Amino acid sequence: MARLYVGLVAPKTYVLDFVPGFSSLDLSTVSAATIQVRKPDGTTTSWSTALSNQTASTITLTYSIPSSTPFDQAGTWSFYVKFTIPGGYDRTEEWTEQVLREHGGA
């Protein structure tokens, strides 16, 4: 994963490649995916993604970072992906990433 920094803007992208591991989720049935986000101050948001390289066992999600950066706080950010599938939703486990100040450090 590339480093994430406060102020990161377009044309950068945040790309996630998923393999479901122990899940029985057929990734070819995913019709949409959003990255659910919790910032260091506890506020939450969600980011729409583009789907590609989609098979039953793998999927690539791409979030194009807008010109008005979502990365506005240094610290520990929490993420999980919510997949839209026939009949409802499924999700990944949560993970964290450090968003650094431009000159390093959280």
Buried (B, 14 or more C-beta within 10 A) or exposed (E): EEEBBBEBEEEBEBBBEBEBEEEEBBBEBBEEBBBBBBBBEEEEEEBEBEBEEBEEEEBBBBBBBEEEBBBBBBBEBBBBBBBBBEEEEBEBEEEEBBBBEEEEEE
